[in-house]
Amino acid sequence: TPCEHSFPTRRSSDLDRGYMLEWIGENPLIDRSHLTMTLGEDGRAYGTAGCNHWFAPYTVEDDTISFGMVGSTRKMCAPALMEQEQRFLDALTKVQRWDISPIDQLRLWPAEGKPLRFWLEDS
């Protein structure tokens, strides 16, 4: 159920804290772009996608995680930021599992390819 998250090495109080994206698959983020994700205890994920705000339902069970239909606001930005944003939002819909890397990054893995890699934001 959405309220039973248990990320290893993370306290449940970390759930409503933000994560900052560093990589989308094989691509680092564009300099000075800021993409974030918060996994709410209520089963809603949300954040900034570099230009627009995004939101989606999500579920976690053991090491699997999936996101439902992703929505976002409709502000226009520079073409490179818009392309990066679309790659991020598309990647979210393909996520199937998660883990914590040896360097303490949250990784969201698609069925094939490299993960989305996040750092827990400083409190």
N, C-alpha and C positions, 0 to 999 in steps of 0.2 A: 504494500500500500504506500501511497505517497508520503506518509508520516513516519515510515520506518527506515530512514536512511542511516547507514552506519559506515561512513568512509573510514577505512583503517587509518590509524594515527591521527584522526580528527575527532574532536568532541562534537556531540550533537549541536552544541551552541555555535559551531562553525557554519551550520547550514544557512542561516540568514545573513551570512557575511559574503562579501563580494570576492570574486575571482577575476584576475586580469589575464586576458589571452595574450600569449607570446607567439605562438605558431599556429597556422592553419595548415595541417598536413605537412607538406615539404616546404612551405613558404613562411618566412618570418613576416611580422606585420610591417607595414609601411611606417617609416620613422614618424614619431610623434602622434600616431593614431592610437586611439584608446578604445579597446573593445573589452566589455565586461560581462560577467554572468553572476547572478545570485540564484541559488537553488533554495527556494522558500520551503519551509516546513509544511506548507499547505499544498505542495505539489505543483506550484507555479514557478517557472524560471523566467528571469527577465534581466535586462541589462542594456548596454549601449553597443551598437554594432559598428561604431566608427563615425557614423553620420546620424542614424536614426536609433530610436529606442526599439527594442524587440521584446517579445513575450511569447511564452508557450507553456502548455502543460507538460509535465514530465513524470515518469515513474522510475523507481529504483527498486530492484530486488537482487540481493546478493551483489554480484559483480556486473549485473546488467543494468543499463540505463537507456531509456528511450524518451524522445521528445515528440509531442503531438504537433499539430499544425502550428507553424510559426507565423506570428503576425508582427508587423512593425509600423511605425509612423512613416510618412511619405515625404520627408524633407530631401531636397536635392543637394548634393555636394560635388566636389571635384570627381571627374570620371574614375580616377584610380581608386579613390576611397569607396565609390559606389560599387566598383567591381570587387574590391576586397570584402565589402559588406555582404554582397551576394554570395561570394564563396563561403563566408562564415555561416550565413543562414542556411545555405544548401547543405553544408557539412553537418550542421546540427541535426538535420532530418535523417542523416545516415548513421548517426551514432548508435552503437549497440552495447558497448561495455565500457567500463571505467576501471582505472587503477591509479595508484600513487607511485610515481617514479622513484628511483633511488635518490634523486635530488629534491624530493618532496613536491613535485608538480602533480596536479590533478590532470590525468590524461583521459580524454574521451575518444574511444576508438570506433572507427567504422568497420564494416565487415572486411574491407580490404583497404590497404594504404596506411598512411601515417596518421597519428592522432591530432586532435586539438589539444594544445598544451597550455595549462593555466597555472598561475601563481595565486595563492591566497593573498588577498589585499591586506596590507598592514592595518592593524587596528588603531 
